[in-house]
Amino acid sequence: MEPLTTPNPDKFSRMLGLSFKGSNINGKIWIFVEEGMDFDVVDDSEQLLHGRFTCPRIPAPILISAVYAKCTRGERHALWEKMRDTTQVLEGLPWFIGGDFNTILSSRDRLGSDTNRQAEMVDFAEAIEDCRLLDPGYDGSEFTWAKNGLMERLDRVLISETTSQMFDAIRVTNLPRIASDHGPLLVRSRLPNTHGGGRAFRFQNMWVRHEGFGELVREDWIAPSEAEGLLNLKIKLARIKQTFKRWNKEMEEDFWRQKAALRWLDDGDKNTRFYQSWVKQKKIRLRIHKITTNGCELTDDKAIKDSAVEFFQNLLAPS
C-alpha cells in the first residue's frame, strides 16, 4: 500500500482488517498482512521495500518487493540497481516484485501523449532482463493511472522464474481506480494440483527432421505388442512417445526453439535458458483463467475443461 496520506497504521489496520507490518524508510510504502501471516523486512530503501512473506497456506516462504519509484529517470537508476542487487540474494525462493514503477515499458502502455520516453523504457527493460523477471500479463483495465487525459500503465507485477515453477497459475488483475489516480493491483496464485491427470501428448515438428525418424517409427510400429484392436494402437503410440521423449533431450535446442515460437536468432545459437524463459512466460500469459459460455462465466478449471470437451463433442460428434 502506498498512501498519500498522513501515516496512521492503526486506522488503516482497522479499516482493512489487516495487521500492519511496517513501512519503508520514507513512509511511502506500507505493508499489511492477514492474521496468521508474516512479513519480515530484508531490505529497506526509498523506492523498494523487500522482505520475506510466510503464509500457512503455501509450502515455503516467498520474497516480495513493493515498489514506489521516483518520478525522474535519473532518480530511478537507484531502483534498477537495487533490483539487480536483490537478485543476488534470492536464495532460490520465489520472488514477486510490483507496485508503481512510475515509467512505462512500451509505447502501448500510454495513451494521450506522444512524448519520447524511449531512454527510460530501455532502462526499465534492461533491469527486467538483468533480473530475469517474467511478466505474467494482466486482465482488467489497460491502464493503471490517469490524469488530465493522459493514461498510462505505471503499475505492474513481475515474477522470477522460480515463482513460475512453484505456482500452477498466477493472475494479475488491474482493478478500477476509485479514490486515487492509480488503480490497485490484485495478484492471485494457485499451487499445483498434485492429483491431476498426466500431461497431454503434443507432437513436435523437430522430430520429423531427425535422420532416424522414419526408420525408428517403422521399427516401433511393426514390433509385436501381444494385443489387438485399440489396445494394440495404444501400446504402439506409447512406445513411440517414449522414444520422442529421449529425442527431446538430444535435440534440446530445437525443442525449446519450437516451443518458444522464436525465429529471429541464428540457428547456431545454443541458448536454451533464453528459450526456456520465453516458454515459461508464454505459458503464464496464455493460461485460460475464465471463459464465457451460454451467458455464464466459468472460472473453475474443471468447469472450463468440461465446457471445452462438451463443445467439441457437439461439434465433431453430434447426436
Phi, psi and omega in degrees: 000130179241094188271132170263065184208168178295126181304122178209074185303321182298318180299313182286331175299317178292319181295318185271342185070030183233162180265133179282129183246357177136171178223167180279181192299329180254011175073016181271339182238126177245147179241126174234147178223163175289159175299135181095348177254168182214156177219116180255122181291129178255321182215132184234121177217176185293331185247355184209132174243114187246136180199177182256122182255131177238143182212135181295345182272353178239147190286343183213160177296155172234153179263134181232130175243117177265132187245137168220091190283158176288167187274341184250154182301315182299320180291332182284346178302324178296325178293315181298321178291324177297320177298317179296320178296322182297325181295342181279349184232033181282339178057029178075007181274153175299148185224122170253132174227128183195169179141210182266102180275353176056026174203165181255163181254341183209156177298338178289345181276009184220143177217129177111005179201145177245023177300136181284113179239028185301317185297316182286332174295320178296319177305312183295314181298321180293323177296318179297316180294316180297326180273358181053049180266151179246146175260111182286001183080186183200164166233177183092209184299142180287332181236147184251355182216143179211141177196127175052045177084355178260130179234136182216156172262086181268338185253134179202167177236133177239154182227156176277165178298324179299325179297318180294337178278329184281323185253141180286328181209142176227128185229127178248128179241125174277108183279161181294151174281131182237295185248017184209164174280353173254146173264141179288158177250134176249121180247124178237141179224153182229133177286153181299147175271107184286353182255012182284177180280183181285172180284147178289146178274127181233134181281137179251129182302331185296335183299322183289344178273352178289133185300334181259013186302304185298313183294318182294317178298320180296317180295315179297326186285323183275348178296135183296148180241356182061028179218169180229166174062219184293330177295321177298316178298317181298317181295318181294319179294320179296323180294316179293324180299320179296324177295317180298325178297321177295321179296327179304320179288321181288330183246047188303315184295312178300320182301309182288329178298316180293316182292330178280344180058039178252139183232002191262001175264151178299147183301333185277352184292127178252085185223065186294332179297323177299312181296318180300320178299316179293321178299315180298317180295319179298318180297317180295314187286330184267000180297136180274116180264334180201154174221160176244124180220133182052037178081001181247141178265124180251129179239342179286135183304314182295321179296322179294316179296315180298322179295320179295317178299315180298320180300311183286331174297316180291328181284317188261336182223063182294150181293000000 
